[in-house]
């Protein structure tokens, strides 16, 4: 049987499959995508990841590093259906790319290494798909490798992911002799000839040596399906068996409900198992027409639905924006209606209208122009200037705001600056472009240090971003550690401090006499009050004293860091009929508070972050040790879906490099999130080693 290459497709949403390829890094996602394109005739020469010639890993950094960094959309045809496919990254630093893709997908193929089974990022992307309710089929890849074992991999799926695997194939041969599979539904063999990876498979009877095992596994499959599916149970009880037709129907329903996952196997590198995988995608994963109507909010805040029907008002969600030589591409998932070239669309959130210049079917970095896109399509458009990832686009007369993809909080930061001062403007433009294309990158300017800080999901994420600035925008960038914003505070203040500001150098002089108390506050803030009576210090001069005190807070006596957590009370003062002024009293407030702070007992504060670490239970000990070594204080630990969730308060200064340390400690299975958690005193042993600001 030869591969079913590029059959004619229809435009009906029922004949479309929108799916993603999900896996841990190096499980074979990109190779599977490449083989799908080759098998369906979308490409005529297979590329290889190790040669840097695959369709979806087209970015120079992807080819240099040998990993997928950016989610790439491709399209092909199989069995009269249009298959829109997104090859997603497998590295934890690029999980946000997976999140945005899952938001617009109807189904997914989860890929597992036949030797390693479920790996750390396999769990992460599986949980992401769970949150989005995306049905999946599983493909156990690399059965030709030494040590490959389908049963072991399936056991890890059952134990690590907590799902019911429904295995529908039995391998023929093991490791290097793997040559085909037994189809347990049709009870036939599919055999790919050794040395021929281009002609598809040959169908035949189940090999005699495997017949008994195939019958046993078919029976096990029937029993498992009958336990999960009411109609199948009824047939099984009456006939003591299930027909192929009943099995296919029940497997589809179980897949759509999330009650089980169909498991297939093969070797993508050797082009074995791809055709049955495509058949399974059509048989078990949903079409856009199978999905519930999309829900959104209208102008008055009421909820409204749009069915996946080309006749409905146009409704689409932008999930990715990239700048290419072709122009600014905005990737859309069309949920309802029809979009035609040249149409005007409405940004439902802002009320702004824009014109769609071109509609493109995307093949990674290549594009095919189309006249229209209908409900269920995933396309890219050119002409939109303001749309961002998460923007809802709709017909101008029928606004509806859809829920945008969630964006994770960044966990790692670096300071960036242009090596040449003349490139500062170009660096700012490049950073703005990066943040527009990747919402998980955050750019901010630190008002205290003056540094430009780039934050992302991990060290590799930031390395890729910086290299993109260098290679894509021609700006040489210096990367450094961001400065930590320390604070100084008052532990024990002073009372009755007297400061006289007198200045006489010809002409009008300056005179201001102030008396004030300084006391600590529990909250990290500054308070000023005046208790002066009898008009000895007029109100406008008291306000000038407050302004001077705020000036003095910019630099404390310990290390020149800003001062917080104190109250200043103006208790007395005196004026001169000619020489007093607001300027004089402001100077008195500034110099007087500086003197008071030098006489007070001061303490250095550092910012804390609350770190929430999610790790396998066997990694808890190492994580607790690392947190303690970073001066972290653990506040809680809970169990959640086979993992431990640890919460701790850690000094921000200690978090630099923690992402790579956690990955190494947990073999890539640990993740963490952060949020600000206030200020805390710096231990004397640490404070003594800090340089002055």
C-alpha positions as CSV (number, residue, x, y, z in Angstrom):
1,X,0.0,0.0,0.0
2,X,1.4,3.3,-1.0
3,X,1.1,6.5,0.9
4,X,-2.2,8.4,0.3
5,X,-0.6,11.6,-1.1
6,X,-2.5,14.8,-1.3
7,X,-6.1,13.6,-1.9
8,X,-8.7,16.2,-2.8
9,X,-10.1,17.9,0.3
10,X,-13.3,19.7,1.0
11,X,-13.7,23.1,2.7
12,X,-16.2,21.8,5.3
13,X,-15.1,22.1,9.0
14,X,-15.9,18.4,9.4
15,X,-13.0,17.6,7.0
16,X,-10.4,19.6,9.0
17,X,-8.1,18.5,11.8
18,X,-6.2,21.1,13.9
19,X,-3.6,19.4,15.9
20,X,-0.4,19.9,17.7
21,X,2.6,17.7,18.2
22,X,3.6,17.6,21.9
23,X,6.6,16.0,23.6
24,X,9.7,16.3,25.6
25,X,12.7,17.7,23.8
26,X,14.4,15.1,21.4
27,X,11.4,12.7,21.5
28,X,11.0,13.1,17.8
29,X,8.3,15.7,17.3
30,X,9.9,17.5,14.4
31,X,10.9,14.3,12.7
32,X,7.3,13.1,12.9
33,X,6.1,16.4,11.5
34,X,8.6,16.1,8.6
35,X,7.5,12.5,7.9
36,X,3.8,13.5,7.9
37,X,4.6,16.2,5.3
38,X,6.5,13.7,3.2
39,X,4.0,10.9,3.5
40,X,1.1,13.2,2.5
41,X,3.1,14.6,-0.4
42,X,3.3,18.1,1.0
43,X,7.1,17.9,0.5
44,X,9.0,15.6,-1.8
45,X,12.3,15.3,0.1
46,X,12.6,14.4,3.7
47,X,14.7,16.7,5.9
48,X,16.6,15.7,9.0
49,X,17.0,17.5,12.3
50,X,20.7,16.7,12.6
51,X,21.2,18.1,9.1
52,X,19.3,21.2,9.8
53,X,17.0,20.6,6.8
54,X,13.5,20.1,8.3
55,X,10.6,22.3,7.2
56,X,9.5,23.4,10.6
57,X,12.9,24.1,12.2
58,X,13.6,26.8,9.7
59,X,15.0,29.5,12.1
60,X,18.9,29.6,12.1
61,X,19.0,29.2,15.8
62,X,16.8,26.1,15.7
63,X,19.1,24.5,13.1
64,X,22.2,25.4,15.0
65,X,20.9,24.1,18.3
66,X,19.0,21.1,16.9
67,X,15.9,21.9,18.9
68,X,12.5,23.4,18.2
69,X,12.3,26.9,19.6
70,X,9.3,28.5,17.8
71,X,5.9,26.8,17.2
72,X,5.7,26.3,13.4
73,X,2.4,25.8,11.5
74,X,2.2,23.6,8.5
75,X,-0.7,22.1,6.5
76,X,-1.2,18.9,4.5
77,X,-4.0,16.6,3.2
78,X,-4.8,13.1,4.1
79,X,-7.8,10.9,3.4
80,X,-9.9,13.7,2.0
81,X,-9.2,15.9,5.1
82,X,-7.1,19.1,5.6
83,X,-4.7,18.6,8.5
84,X,-3.4,21.8,10.1
85,X,-0.5,20.9,12.3
86,X,1.6,22.9,14.7
87,X,5.0,21.5,15.7
88,X,5.6,22.9,19.2
89,X,8.8,23.3,21.2
90,X,9.8,20.5,23.7
91,X,12.1,22.6,25.9
92,X,10.6,23.8,29.2
93,X,11.9,27.4,28.5
94,X,9.4,27.6,25.6
95,X,6.3,26.3,27.3
96,X,4.5,29.5,26.6
97,X,4.7,28.8,22.9
98,X,3.0,25.5,23.6
99,X,0.4,27.3,25.7
100,X,-0.5,29.7,22.9
101,X,-0.8,26.8,20.5
102,X,-3.0,24.7,22.7
103,X,-5.4,27.5,23.0
104,X,-6.3,27.2,19.3
105,X,-6.0,23.5,18.7
106,X,-8.7,20.9,18.7
107,X,-6.5,17.8,19.3
108,X,-2.9,16.7,19.7
109,X,-0.4,13.9,19.2
110,X,1.6,13.3,22.3
111,X,5.0,11.7,21.4
112,X,7.0,9.5,23.8
113,X,10.4,8.0,23.5
114,X,10.2,4.2,23.5
115,X,13.3,4.0,25.6
116,X,12.7,6.9,28.1
117,X,8.9,6.7,28.3
118,X,7.3,9.7,29.9
119,X,9.9,12.4,30.4
120,X,9.7,15.7,32.4
121,X,8.4,18.0,29.6
122,X,6.1,15.2,28.5
123,X,4.3,15.6,31.9
124,X,4.3,19.4,31.6
125,X,2.7,19.6,28.1
126,X,0.3,16.8,29.0
127,X,-0.9,18.9,32.0
128,X,-1.2,21.9,29.7
129,X,-3.4,20.0,27.3
130,X,-5.5,18.8,30.3
131,X,-6.1,22.4,31.3
132,X,-7.3,23.2,27.8
133,X,-9.3,20.0,27.4
134,X,-7.5,19.0,24.2
135,X,-8.1,15.3,23.2
136,X,-4.9,13.4,22.5
137,X,-3.6,10.2,20.9
138,X,-0.2,8.9,21.9
139,X,2.6,7.8,19.6
140,X,5.5,5.8,21.1
141,X,8.4,6.7,18.9
142,X,11.9,5.3,18.3
143,X,11.0,1.6,18.5
144,X,14.1,0.9,16.4
145,X,16.5,2.1,19.2
146,X,18.4,-0.2,21.5
147,X,16.5,-0.7,24.7
148,X,13.1,0.3,23.2
149,X,10.1,-1.3,24.9
150,X,6.5,-0.5,24.1
151,X,5.1,-2.0,27.3
152,X,7.5,-0.1,29.5
153,X,6.7,3.1,27.8
154,X,2.9,2.4,28.1
155,X,3.4,1.6,31.8
156,X,5.0,5.0,32.4
157,X,2.1,6.7,30.6
158,X,-0.3,5.0,32.9
159,X,1.6,5.7,36.1
160,X,3.1,9.1,35.4
161,X,0.2,10.7,33.6
162,X,-2.7,8.9,35.4
163,X,-4.5,8.0,32.2
164,X,-5.9,4.7,30.7
165,X,-3.7,3.8,27.7
166,X,-5.6,2.0,24.9
167,X,-2.9,0.2,22.9
168,X,-4.1,-0.6,19.4
169,X,-0.9,-1.9,17.9
170,X,1.7,-4.6,18.6
171,X,5.3,-4.1,17.3
172,X,6.7,-6.6,14.8
173,X,10.4,-7.0,15.6
174,X,12.4,-5.3,18.3
175,X,15.1,-2.6,18.2
176,X,17.0,-2.6,15.0
177,X,14.8,-5.4,13.5
178,X,11.6,-3.4,14.1
179,X,9.8,-3.6,10.7
180,X,6.1,-3.1,11.3
181,X,3.1,-3.4,13.5
182,X,0.1,-5.6,14.1
183,X,-3.2,-3.6,13.8
184,X,-5.2,-5.0,16.8
185,X,-8.4,-3.6,15.5
186,X,-8.4,-5.1,12.0
187,X,-6.1,-8.0,13.1
188,X,-3.7,-7.5,10.2
189,X,0.0,-6.7,9.8
190,X,1.4,-3.5,8.4
191,X,5.0,-4.1,7.2
192,X,7.5,-1.6,6.0
193,X,10.2,-3.2,3.9
194,X,13.7,-2.9,5.2
195,X,15.7,-0.4,3.1
196,X,12.5,1.2,1.6
197,X,11.2,4.2,3.5
198,X,9.3,5.8,0.6
199,X,6.7,3.3,-0.6
200,X,4.4,3.0,2.4
201,X,3.5,-0.3,4.0
202,X,2.5,-3.7,2.8
203,X,-0.6,-5.2,4.4
204,X,-0.8,-8.9,5.4
205,X,-2.0,-11.4,7.9
206,X,-0.8,-11.4,11.5
207,X,2.6,-13.3,11.7
208,X,2.1,-16.8,13.1
209,X,4.7,-16.1,15.8
210,X,2.7,-13.2,17.1
211,X,-0.8,-14.5,16.6
212,X,-1.3,-15.7,20.2
213,X,0.1,-12.5,21.7
214,X,-2.1,-10.4,19.3
215,X,-5.2,-12.3,20.2
216,X,-4.4,-11.8,23.9
217,X,-3.8,-8.0,23.5
218,X,-6.9,-7.6,21.4
219,X,-8.9,-9.3,24.2
220,X,-7.3,-7.0,26.8
221,X,-8.2,-4.0,24.6
222,X,-11.8,-5.1,24.3
223,X,-12.1,-5.6,28.1
224,X,-10.6,-2.2,28.9
225,X,-12.9,-0.4,26.4
226,X,-16.0,-2.3,27.8
227,X,-15.1,-1.1,31.3
228,X,-15.1,2.5,30.2
229,X,-17.8,2.7,27.6
230,X,-21.5,1.8,28.3
231,X,-22.5,0.7,24.8
232,X,-19.4,-1.3,24.4
233,X,-20.0,-3.0,27.7
234,X,-23.5,-4.0,26.6
235,X,-22.2,-5.6,23.4
236,X,-19.4,-7.3,25.2
237,X,-21.7,-8.8,27.7
238,X,-24.1,-10.2,25.0
239,X,-21.5,-11.3,22.5
240,X,-18.3,-11.8,24.7
241,X,-16.4,-9.7,22.1
242,X,-16.4,-6.3,20.4
243,X,-16.5,-5.8,16.6
244,X,-13.9,-3.5,14.9
245,X,-16.6,-1.0,14.2
246,X,-17.7,-0.8,17.9
247,X,-14.1,-0.5,19.0
248,X,-13.4,2.4,16.6
249,X,-16.6,4.2,17.7
250,X,-15.9,3.6,21.4
251,X,-12.2,4.6,21.1
252,X,-13.2,7.9,19.5
253,X,-15.8,8.7,22.2
254,X,-13.3,7.8,25.0
255,X,-10.7,10.0,23.4
256,X,-13.0,13.0,23.0
257,X,-14.2,12.6,26.7
258,X,-10.6,12.2,27.9
259,X,-11.4,8.8,29.5
260,X,-8.6,7.0,27.6
261,X,-5.8,7.6,25.2
262,X,-5.2,5.6,22.1
263,X,-1.6,4.5,21.8
264,X,0.2,3.8,18.5
265,X,3.8,3.1,17.9
266,X,6.6,3.3,15.3
267,X,9.8,4.8,14.2
268,X,9.5,8.2,12.6
269,X,13.1,8.3,11.5
270,X,12.6,5.2,9.5
271,X,9.2,6.4,8.3
272,X,7.4,3.5,10.0
273,X,4.0,4.0,11.6
274,X,3.2,7.4,10.1
275,X,0.3,6.3,7.9
276,X,-1.6,4.6,10.7
277,X,-0.9,7.6,12.9
278,X,-2.6,9.9,10.3
279,X,-5.5,7.5,10.0
280,X,-5.9,7.6,13.8
281,X,-5.8,11.4,13.8
282,X,-8.8,11.4,11.4
283,X,-10.6,8.6,13.2
284,X,-10.2,9.6,16.9
285,X,-9.4,13.4,17.1
286,X,-12.2,16.0,16.7
287,X,-12.9,18.3,13.8
288,X,-13.8,21.9,14.4
289,X,-17.4,20.9,13.8
290,X,-17.2,18.5,16.8
291,X,-16.1,21.3,19.1
292,X,-18.6,23.2,21.2
293,X,-19.5,26.7,20.1
294,X,-16.9,29.3,21.1
295,X,-17.9,31.6,23.9
296,X,-17.1,35.3,24.4
297,X,-18.3,38.5,25.8
298,X,-20.3,41.2,24.0
299,X,-20.3,45.0,24.8
300,X,-22.7,44.8,27.8
301,X,-20.6,42.0,29.4
302,X,-23.1,39.2,28.5
303,X,-21.8,35.9,27.3
304,X,-22.6,34.9,23.7
305,X,-21.8,31.8,21.6
306,X,-20.6,31.4,17.9
307,X,-21.0,28.1,16.2
308,X,-18.1,26.7,14.0
309,X,-20.1,27.6,10.9
310,X,-18.9,29.6,7.8
311,X,-22.3,31.4,7.8
312,X,-21.9,32.8,11.3
313,X,-20.3,36.3,11.8
314,X,-16.6,36.2,11.4
315,X,-14.8,35.5,14.7
316,X,-11.0,34.6,15.1
317,X,-8.3,34.7,17.7
318,X,-4.8,35.9,17.0
319,X,-2.3,33.5,18.7
320,X,1.1,34.4,17.2
321,X,2.7,37.4,15.5
322,X,6.0,37.3,13.6
323,X,7.9,39.7,11.4
324,X,9.2,38.1,8.2
325,X,10.5,39.3,4.8
326,X,6.9,38.8,3.5
327,X,5.6,41.3,6.1
328,X,4.1,41.2,9.5
329,X,2.3,37.9,9.9
330,X,-0.6,37.5,12.3
331,X,-1.6,33.9,12.8
332,X,-5.3,33.3,13.3
333,X,-7.6,30.5,14.3
334,X,-10.9,31.1,12.6
335,X,-13.7,29.9,15.0
336,X,-16.7,31.2,13.0
337,X,-17.7,32.8,9.8
338,X,-15.6,33.5,6.7
339,X,-12.7,35.9,6.1
340,X,-12.1,37.2,2.6
341,X,-9.0,39.0,1.3
342,X,-9.4,42.7,1.6
343,X,-12.0,42.5,4.3
344,X,-12.2,44.9,7.2
345,X,-12.0,43.3,10.7
346,X,-12.7,44.7,14.1
347,X,-10.4,44.4,17.1
348,X,-13.2,43.6,19.6
349,X,-11.3,44.8,22.7
350,X,-10.1,48.2,21.4
351,X,-12.8,48.9,18.8
352,X,-10.1,49.6,16.1
353,X,-10.7,48.4,12.6
354,X,-8.0,47.1,10.2
355,X,-7.9,45.8,6.7
356,X,-6.7,42.3,5.8
357,X,-4.4,42.6,2.8
358,X,-3.5,39.0,2.2
359,X,-4.6,35.6,3.6
360,X,-1.9,32.8,3.6
361,X,-1.8,29.1,4.2
362,X,1.4,28.6,6.1
363,X,4.1,26.0,5.5
364,X,6.5,27.1,8.3
365,X,8.5,29.8,6.5
366,X,6.7,29.4,3.1
367,X,3.3,30.6,2.3
368,X,0.5,29.9,-0.2
369,X,-2.0,32.7,-0.9
370,X,-5.7,32.1,-0.5
371,X,-8.8,34.1,-1.3
372,X,-10.6,33.2,2.0
373,X,-10.5,31.4,5.3
374,X,-13.5,29.7,6.9
375,X,-14.5,28.4,10.3
376,X,-12.0,25.8,11.5
377,X,-9.0,27.2,9.5
378,X,-5.6,28.2,10.8
379,X,-4.1,30.8,8.6
380,X,-1.8,33.8,8.6
381,X,-2.8,37.3,7.4
382,X,-0.8,40.3,6.3
383,X,-2.0,43.9,6.8
384,X,-2.8,44.0,10.5
385,X,-0.6,46.6,12.4
386,X,-2.0,46.5,15.9
387,X,-3.2,43.0,16.5
388,X,-1.2,41.0,19.2
389,X,-1.3,37.4,20.4
390,X,-4.6,37.2,22.2
391,X,-6.5,39.8,20.1
392,X,-10.0,38.8,19.0
393,X,-10.8,39.8,15.5
394,X,-14.4,39.8,14.2
395,X,-16.9,41.2,11.8
396,X,-17.3,45.0,12.5
397,X,-21.1,44.6,13.1
398,X,-20.8,41.6,15.4
399,X,-18.1,42.2,18.1
400,X,-17.3,39.4,20.5
401,X,-14.3,39.2,22.8
402,X,-12.7,35.7,23.3
403,X,-10.6,34.7,26.2
404,X,-6.9,35.2,25.2
405,X,-4.2,32.6,25.9
406,X,-2.7,32.9,29.4
407,X,0.8,34.2,29.7
408,X,3.1,32.9,32.3
409,X,5.0,35.2,34.6
410,X,8.8,35.4,33.7
411,X,11.2,33.8,36.2
412,X,14.6,34.8,35.0
413,X,16.0,38.3,34.2
414,X,19.1,39.8,32.7
415,X,20.2,43.4,32.2
416,X,20.9,44.3,28.5
417,X,22.5,47.3,26.9
418,X,23.9,48.2,23.5
419,X,27.7,47.8,23.3
420,X,27.7,51.1,21.3
421,X,25.8,54.1,22.6
422,X,24.7,54.9,19.0
423,X,22.8,51.6,19.0
424,X,20.6,52.3,22.0
425,X,17.6,53.4,19.9
426,X,17.9,50.3,17.7
427,X,18.1,48.1,20.8
428,X,14.9,49.6,22.2
429,X,13.2,48.9,18.8
430,X,14.5,45.3,18.8
431,X,13.3,44.7,22.3
432,X,9.9,46.1,21.5
433,X,9.6,43.8,18.5
434,X,10.7,40.8,20.6
435,X,8.0,41.5,23.3
436,X,5.4,41.9,20.5
437,X,6.3,38.5,19.0
438,X,6.7,36.7,22.3
439,X,4.4,37.8,25.2
440,X,6.4,35.8,27.7
441,X,9.3,38.2,27.2
442,X,9.0,41.3,29.4
443,X,11.1,44.4,28.9
444,X,11.2,47.1,31.6
445,X,13.4,50.0,32.6
446,X,14.6,50.0,36.2
447,X,14.1,53.5,37.5
448,X,16.7,53.1,40.2
449,X,19.6,51.4,38.4
450,X,18.8,52.9,34.9
451,X,19.2,49.3,33.5
452,X,17.0,47.8,30.8
453,X,15.9,44.5,32.1
454,X,14.8,41.6,29.9
455,X,12.8,38.8,31.7
456,X,11.8,35.4,30.3
457,X,11.1,31.8,31.2
458,X,14.6,30.6,31.5
459,X,18.3,31.1,30.6
460,X,17.9,29.4,27.2
461,X,14.9,31.5,26.5
462,X,16.9,34.7,27.1
463,X,19.9,33.4,25.2
464,X,17.7,32.9,22.2
465,X,16.2,36.4,22.5
466,X,19.6,38.1,22.8
467,X,21.0,36.2,19.9
468,X,17.9,37.2,17.9
469,X,18.7,40.8,18.6
470,X,22.3,40.3,17.5
471,X,21.6,38.4,14.3
472,X,18.2,39.7,13.3
473,X,18.7,43.4,14.2
474,X,22.5,43.8,13.9
475,X,22.8,45.2,17.4
476,X,25.7,44.0,19.6
477,X,24.4,43.5,23.1
478,X,26.1,43.4,26.5
479,X,24.3,41.1,28.9
480,X,24.8,41.3,32.7
481,X,23.2,40.5,36.0
482,X,20.4,42.9,36.9
483,X,21.0,45.0,40.0
484,X,19.0,44.1,43.1
485,X,17.0,47.0,44.6
486,X,18.2,47.0,48.2
487,X,16.6,49.4,50.8
488,X,17.7,50.9,54.1
489,X,15.4,51.3,57.0
490,X,15.4,52.7,60.6
491,X,15.6,50.3,63.4
492,X,16.0,52.9,66.2
493,X,15.5,56.6,65.5
494,X,16.3,59.8,67.2
495,X,14.3,62.5,69.0
496,X,14.6,66.2,69.1
497,X,17.2,66.5,66.4
498,X,17.9,70.2,65.7
499,X,19.2,71.5,62.4
500,X,19.8,75.1,61.4
501,X,20.3,76.0,57.8
502,X,22.0,79.4,57.6
503,X,23.6,80.7,54.4
504,X,24.8,84.3,53.9
505,X,26.9,85.2,50.9
506,X,25.7,88.6,50.0
507,X,22.2,89.7,49.2
508,X,19.2,87.8,50.5
509,X,20.4,84.9,52.7
510,X,18.8,81.6,53.7
511,X,17.6,80.7,57.1
512,X,15.6,77.7,58.4
513,X,15.5,76.2,61.8
514,X,13.8,72.7,62.3
515,X,13.4,70.2,65.1
516,X,12.1,66.8,64.3
517,X,11.8,63.2,65.5
518,X,12.6,60.1,63.4
519,X,11.0,56.7,64.3
520,X,10.7,53.4,62.5
521,X,7.6,52.1,60.8
522,X,6.7,48.4,60.3
523,X,5.5,49.1,56.7
524,X,8.0,49.9,53.9
525,X,6.8,53.5,53.4
526,X,7.5,57.1,54.5
527,X,5.3,59.3,56.6
528,X,5.7,62.9,57.4
529,X,3.6,65.0,59.9
530,X,3.9,68.3,61.6
531,X,2.9,69.0,65.2
532,X,4.2,72.6,65.2
533,X,1.8,75.0,66.9
534,X,1.5,78.8,67.1
535,X,2.6,79.3,63.5
536,X,6.3,79.0,64.3
537,X,6.7,77.1,61.0
538,X,4.1,78.2,58.4
539,X,2.3,75.4,56.5
540,X,4.1,76.1,53.2
541,X,7.5,75.8,54.9
542,X,6.4,72.5,56.6
543,X,5.6,71.2,53.1
544,X,9.0,72.3,52.0
545,X,10.6,70.4,54.9
546,X,8.7,67.3,53.8
547,X,10.0,67.7,50.3
548,X,13.5,68.0,51.6
549,X,13.1,64.9,53.7
550,X,12.0,63.0,50.6
551,X,15.1,64.2,48.8
552,X,17.2,62.7,51.6
553,X,15.5,59.3,51.3
554,X,17.2,58.7,47.9
555,X,20.5,57.7,49.6
556,X,20.9,56.1,53.0
557,X,24.0,56.1,55.2
558,X,24.8,52.3,55.0
559,X,25.4,51.9,51.3
560,X,23.7,54.7,49.4
561,X,20.5,52.7,48.9
562,X,17.0,54.3,49.1
563,X,15.5,54.6,52.7
564,X,12.1,53.4,53.6
565,X,10.1,52.4,56.7
566,X,10.2,55.6,58.8
567,X,8.2,58.5,60.1
568,X,9.5,62.0,60.4
569,X,7.6,64.4,62.8
570,X,8.4,68.1,62.6
571,X,8.0,69.2,66.3
572,X,9.4,72.8,66.3
573,X,11.2,75.4,64.2
574,X,11.9,79.0,63.7
575,X,11.9,81.5,60.8
576,X,13.6,84.8,59.8
577,X,11.5,87.6,58.6
578,X,13.7,88.2,55.5
579,X,15.9,85.2,54.9
580,X,13.4,82.3,55.4
581,X,12.0,80.7,52.2
582,X,10.7,77.4,50.9
583,X,14.1,76.7,49.4
584,X,15.8,77.2,52.7
585,X,13.4,74.9,54.6
586,X,13.7,72.3,51.9
587,X,17.5,72.3,52.3
588,X,17.0,72.1,56.1
589,X,14.8,69.1,55.7
590,X,17.2,67.4,53.4
591,X,20.4,68.0,55.4
592,X,18.7,67.5,58.7
593,X,17.3,64.1,57.8
594,X,20.6,63.0,56.5
595,X,22.2,63.9,59.8
596,X,19.4,62.1,61.7
597,X,19.8,58.9,59.7
598,X,23.6,58.9,60.4
599,X,22.7,59.0,64.1
600,X,20.0,56.4,63.9
601,X,20.4,52.6,64.0
602,X,19.9,51.5,60.4
603,X,19.4,48.1,58.7
604,X,19.7,46.9,55.2
605,X,16.7,45.3,53.5
606,X,16.5,43.1,50.4
607,X,13.6,42.1,48.2
608,X,12.1,38.7,48.7
609,X,10.2,36.6,46.1
610,X,7.7,33.8,46.9
611,X,9.0,30.8,44.9
612,X,6.6,28.0,44.1
613,X,8.5,24.9,43.0
614,X,6.8,21.9,41.4
615,X,8.9,18.7,41.4
616,X,8.5,15.0,41.4
617,X,8.2,13.6,44.9
618,X,11.7,11.9,44.6
619,X,13.3,15.3,44.1
620,X,11.9,17.1,47.2
621,X,15.0,16.5,49.3
622,X,17.4,18.1,46.8
623,X,15.1,21.1,46.2
624,X,14.8,21.8,49.9
625,X,18.5,21.7,50.2
626,X,19.0,24.1,47.4
627,X,16.4,26.5,48.8
628,X,18.1,26.4,52.2
629,X,21.5,27.1,50.5
630,X,19.9,30.2,48.9
631,X,18.7,31.5,52.3
632,X,15.1,30.4,51.4
633,X,12.5,29.9,54.1
634,X,10.0,27.2,53.2
635,X,6.4,28.1,54.1
636,X,4.5,25.1,52.7
637,X,4.5,21.8,50.9
638,X,1.6,20.0,49.3
639,X,1.1,17.0,47.1
640,X,-0.5,17.5,43.7
641,X,-1.0,14.9,40.9
642,X,2.0,12.9,41.8
643,X,4.2,15.9,42.3
644,X,5.3,18.0,45.3
645,X,4.5,21.7,45.4
646,X,6.9,23.6,47.6
647,X,6.5,27.3,48.5
648,X,9.4,29.3,50.0
649,X,10.4,33.0,50.4
650,X,13.8,33.5,48.8
651,X,16.0,36.6,48.5
652,X,15.8,37.9,44.9
653,X,19.6,38.1,44.9
654,X,19.9,34.4,45.4
655,X,17.6,33.4,42.4
656,X,20.1,34.2,39.7
657,X,21.0,30.9,38.0
658,X,18.3,28.9,39.9
659,X,16.4,27.9,36.8
660,X,19.4,25.9,35.4
661,X,20.2,24.6,38.8
662,X,16.7,23.2,39.3
663,X,16.7,21.6,35.9
664,X,20.0,19.9,36.7
665,X,18.8,18.8,40.1
666,X,15.6,17.3,38.8
667,X,16.7,16.1,35.4
668,X,14.5,18.8,33.8
669,X,11.4,17.7,35.7
670,X,11.1,20.7,38.0
671,X,9.5,24.0,37.3
672,X,9.0,27.1,39.4
673,X,7.1,30.4,39.4
674,X,7.7,33.6,41.4
675,X,6.0,36.7,42.7
676,X,7.1,39.6,44.9
677,X,7.0,38.9,48.6
678,X,8.1,42.2,50.2
679,X,11.4,43.1,52.0
680,X,13.4,41.4,54.7
681,X,16.6,42.3,56.7
682,X,19.9,41.3,55.1
683,X,22.0,39.1,57.5
684,X,25.1,40.9,58.7
685,X,27.3,38.3,57.1
686,X,25.8,39.1,53.7
687,X,25.4,42.8,54.1
688,X,29.1,43.2,54.9
689,X,30.0,41.8,51.5
690,X,27.7,44.0,49.5
691,X,29.3,46.9,47.5
692,X,28.0,50.4,48.0
693,X,25.5,51.6,45.5
